[in-house]
Amino acid sequence: MPYITVSTVRGILDIGQKQALLERITDLMVEIEGQGNPEFRKSVWVKIEEGEPANWSLGGMKPTAEMIATTFGPIGHDGRRMAKA
């Protein structure tokens, strides 16, 4: 029974991207560990952990919500990515 955890910075993935990631990781585990057996899907746990930007660093720089929104586009109240300004 695999347990997969994806750690990322809050604000990078929108709701659709999270759903796609959960589905594709599950599909991959069924294909590889489950050897293609569709029943194995019931045993695959996938979790996305989102950490606050202030708790992350890339190259010594802490990302801000503004930096993330500028790079990836803001996420609206519905959890979906809005077009970059």
MARBA-3410 file (N, C-alpha, C, O; in Angstrom, 1 decimal):
85
0.9,-1.2,0.0,0.0,0.0,0.0,0.9,1.2,0.0,1.5,1.6,1.0 ~ 1.1,1.9,-1.1,1.9,3.1,-1.2,1.3,4.3,-0.6,0.1,4.6,-0.8 ~ 2.1,5.1,0.0,1.7,6.5,0.5,2.7,7.5,-0.1,3.9,7.4,0.2 ~ 2.1,8.3,-0.9,3.0,9.3,-1.7,2.6,10.7,-1.2,1.4,11.0,-1.1 ~ 3.6,11.5,-0.8,3.4,12.9,-0.4,4.1,13.8,-1.3,5.3,13.6,-1.6
3.4,14.8,-1.8,4.0,15.8,-2.7,4.0,17.1,-1.9,3.0,17.5,-1.4 ~ 5.2,17.6,-1.7,5.3,18.9,-0.9,5.6,20.0,-1.9,6.4,19.9,-2.8 ~ 4.8,21.1,-1.7,4.9,22.3,-2.6,4.6,23.5,-1.9,4.1,23.5,-0.7 ~ 4.9,24.6,-2.5,4.6,25.9,-1.9,3.1,26.3,-2.2,2.6,26.1,-3.3 ~ 2.4,26.7,-1.1,1.0,27.1,-1.3,0.9,28.3,-2.4,1.7,29.2,-2.3
0.0,28.1,-3.3,-0.2,29.1,-4.3,0.3,28.8,-5.7,0.0,29.5,-6.6 ~ 1.1,27.7,-5.7,1.7,27.3,-7.1,0.7,26.5,-7.9,0.5,26.7,-9.1 ~ 0.0,25.6,-7.2,-0.9,24.7,-7.9,-2.4,25.1,-7.7,-2.8,25.4,-6.6 ~ -3.2,25.2,-8.7,-4.6,25.5,-8.6,-5.3,24.2,-8.4,-4.7,23.1,-8.5 ~ -6.6,24.3,-8.2,-7.4,23.1,-7.9,-7.4,22.0,-9.0,-7.4,20.8,-8.8
-7.4,22.5,-10.3,-7.3,21.6,-11.4,-6.0,20.9,-11.5,-5.9,19.7,-11.8 ~ -4.9,21.7,-11.3,-3.6,21.1,-11.3,-3.4,20.0,-10.2,-2.8,19.0,-10.4 ~ -4.0,20.3,-9.0,-3.9,19.4,-7.9,-4.6,18.1,-8.3,-4.1,17.0,-8.0 ~ -5.8,18.2,-8.8,-6.6,17.0,-9.2,-5.9,16.2,-10.3,-5.8,15.0,-10.2 ~ -5.3,16.9,-11.3,-4.5,16.2,-12.3,-3.3,15.5,-11.7,-3.0,14.3,-12.1
-2.6,16.1,-10.8,-1.5,15.5,-10.1,-1.8,14.3,-9.4,-1.2,13.2,-9.4 ~ -2.9,14.4,-8.6,-3.4,13.2,-7.8,-3.7,12.0,-8.7,-3.4,10.9,-8.4 ~ -4.5,12.3,-9.8,-4.9,11.3,-10.7,-3.7,10.6,-11.4,-3.6,9.4,-11.5 ~ -2.8,11.5,-11.9,-1.7,10.9,-12.7,-0.7,10.1,-11.8,-0.1,9.1,-12.2 ~ -0.4,10.6,-10.6,0.4,9.9,-9.7,-0.2,8.5,-9.4,0.5,7.5,-9.3
-1.5,8.5,-9.1,-2.2,7.3,-8.9,-2.1,6.3,-10.1,-1.8,5.2,-9.9 ~ -2.3,6.9,-11.3,-2.2,6.0,-12.5,-0.8,5.4,-12.6,-0.7,4.3,-13.0 ~ 0.2,6.2,-12.3,1.6,5.8,-12.4,1.8,4.6,-11.4,2.5,3.7,-11.8 ~ 1.3,4.8,-10.2,1.6,3.7,-9.2,0.8,2.5,-9.6,1.4,1.4,-9.3 ~ -0.4,2.6,-10.1,-1.1,1.4,-10.6,-0.3,0.7,-11.7,-0.2,-0.5,-11.7
0.2,1.5,-12.6,1.0,0.9,-13.7,2.3,0.2,-13.2,2.6,-0.9,-13.7 ~ 3.0,0.9,-12.4,4.3,0.4,-12.0,4.2,-0.6,-10.8,4.6,-1.8,-11.0 ~ 3.8,-0.1,-9.6,3.8,-1.0,-8.5,2.7,-2.1,-8.6,2.8,-3.2,-8.2 ~ 1.5,-1.6,-9.1,0.4,-2.5,-9.2,0.4,-3.4,-10.5,-0.5,-4.2,-10.7 ~ 1.4,-3.2,-11.3,1.6,-4.0,-12.5,0.3,-4.0,-13.4,0.0,-4.9,-14.1
-0.3,-2.8,-13.4,-1.5,-2.6,-14.3,-2.8,-3.1,-13.7,-3.8,-3.0,-14.4 ~ -2.8,-3.7,-12.5,-4.0,-4.2,-12.0,-4.9,-3.1,-11.5,-4.5,-2.4,-10.5 ~ -6.1,-2.9,-12.1,-6.9,-1.8,-11.7,-7.4,-1.8,-10.2,-7.7,-0.8,-9.6 ~ -7.4,-3.0,-9.6,-7.8,-3.2,-8.2,-6.8,-2.5,-7.3,-7.1,-2.1,-6.2 ~ -5.5,-2.4,-7.7,-4.5,-1.8,-6.9,-4.8,-0.3,-6.6,-4.3,0.2,-5.6
-5.5,0.3,-7.5,-5.9,1.7,-7.3,-6.5,2.0,-5.9,-6.3,3.1,-5.3 ~ -7.2,1.1,-5.4,-7.9,1.2,-4.1,-6.9,1.3,-2.9,-7.2,1.7,-1.8 ~ -5.6,0.9,-3.2,-4.6,0.9,-2.2,-3.6,2.1,-2.3,-2.7,2.2,-1.4 ~ -3.8,3.0,-3.2,-2.8,4.1,-3.4,-3.3,5.3,-2.7,-4.4,5.9,-3.0 ~ -2.5,5.8,-1.8,-2.8,7.1,-1.1,-1.8,8.1,-1.7,-0.6,7.9,-1.7
-2.4,9.3,-2.0,-1.6,10.4,-2.5,-2.0,11.6,-1.7,-3.2,11.9,-1.6 ~ -1.1,12.4,-1.2,-1.4,13.6,-0.5,-0.5,14.8,-1.0,0.7,14.6,-1.3 ~ -1.1,15.9,-1.1,-0.4,17.1,-1.5,-0.3,18.0,-0.2,-1.4,18.4,0.3 ~ 0.9,18.3,0.2,1.1,19.2,1.4,1.6,20.5,0.8,2.5,20.6,0.1 ~ 0.9,21.6,1.2,1.3,22.9,0.8,1.8,23.7,2.0,1.1,23.9,3.0
3.0,24.2,1.8,3.6,25.0,2.9,3.6,26.4,2.6,3.5,26.8,1.4 ~ 3.5,27.2,3.6,3.5,28.7,3.4,4.8,29.1,2.7,5.8,28.6,3.0 ~ 4.7,30.1,1.8,5.9,30.5,1.1,7.0,31.0,2.0,8.2,30.7,1.7 ~ 6.7,31.6,3.1,7.7,32.0,4.1,8.5,30.9,4.6,9.6,31.1,5.2 ~ 8.0,29.6,4.5,8.8,28.5,5.1,9.6,27.8,4.0,10.2,26.7,4.3
9.7,28.4,2.8,10.5,27.8,1.7,11.6,28.7,1.3,11.5,29.9,1.6 ~ 12.6,28.2,0.7,13.7,29.0,0.1,14.2,28.3,-1.2,14.3,27.1,-1.2 ~ 14.4,29.1,-2.2,15.0,28.7,-3.4,16.2,29.6,-3.7,16.1,30.8,-4.0 ~ 17.4,29.0,-3.7,18.6,29.8,-3.9,18.8,30.9,-2.9,19.4,31.9,-3.1 ~ 18.3,30.6,-1.7,18.4,31.6,-0.6,17.4,32.6,-0.5,17.4,33.5,0.3
16.4,32.6,-1.5,15.4,33.6,-1.6,14.1,33.0,-1.1,13.7,31.9,-1.5 ~ 13.3,33.7,-0.3,12.0,33.2,0.2,11.0,33.8,-0.8,10.9,35.0,-1.1 ~ 10.2,32.9,-1.4,9.1,33.4,-2.3,8.0,34.1,-1.5,7.7,33.8,-0.4 ~ 7.5,35.1,-2.2,6.3,35.8,-1.6,5.1,35.5,-2.4,5.2,35.0,-3.5 ~ 3.9,35.7,-1.8,2.7,35.4,-2.6,2.6,36.3,-3.8,2.1,35.8,-4.9
3.2,37.5,-3.8,3.2,38.3,-5.0,4.1,37.7,-6.1,3.8,37.7,-7.3 ~ 5.3,37.2,-5.7,6.2,36.6,-6.6,5.5,35.3,-7.3,5.6,35.1,-8.5 ~ 4.8,34.6,-6.5,4.2,33.4,-7.0,3.1,33.8,-8.0,3.0,33.2,-9.1 ~ 2.3,34.8,-7.6,1.2,35.2,-8.5,1.7,35.8,-9.8,1.1,35.6,-10.8 ~ 2.8,36.5,-9.7,3.4,37.1,-10.9,4.0,36.0,-11.8,3.8,36.1,-13.0
4.5,35.0,-11.2,5.1,33.9,-12.0,4.1,33.0,-12.6,4.1,32.6,-13.8 ~ 3.1,32.5,-11.8,2.2,31.5,-12.2,0.8,32.1,-12.4,-0.1,31.4,-13.0 ~ 0.5,33.3,-12.0,-0.9,33.8,-12.1,-1.6,33.6,-10.8,-1.3,32.6,-10.1 ~ -2.4,34.5,-10.4,-3.1,34.4,-9.1,-4.2,33.3,-9.1,-4.7,32.9,-10.2 ~ -4.5,32.8,-7.9,-5.6,31.8,-7.8,-6.8,32.5,-7.3,-6.7,33.2,-6.2
-7.9,32.3,-7.9,-9.2,33.0,-7.5,-9.8,32.3,-6.3,-9.3,31.3,-5.9 ~ -10.9,32.9,-5.9,-11.6,32.4,-4.7,-12.2,31.0,-5.0,-12.5,30.2,-4.1 ~ -12.4,30.6,-6.3,-12.9,29.3,-6.7,-11.8,28.3,-6.7,-12.1,27.1,-7.0 ~ -10.6,28.7,-6.4,-9.5,27.7,-6.4,-8.8,27.5,-7.8,-7.9,26.6,-7.9 ~ -9.3,28.2,-8.8,-8.7,28.1,-10.1,-7.8,29.2,-10.5,-8.0,30.3,-10.1
-6.8,28.9,-11.3,-5.8,29.9,-11.7,-6.5,30.9,-12.6,-7.2,30.6,-13.5 ~ -6.2,32.2,-12.3,-6.7,33.3,-13.1,-5.6,33.6,-14.1,-4.4,33.3,-13.9 ~ -5.9,34.3,-15.2,-4.9,34.7,-16.2,-4.0,35.7,-15.6,-4.3,36.5,-14.7 ~ -2.7,35.6,-16.0,-1.7,36.6,-15.5,-2.0,37.9,-16.0,-2.5,38.1,-17.1 ~ -1.8,38.9,-15.1,-2.1,40.3,-15.5,-1.1,40.8,-16.5,-1.3,42.0,-17.0
END
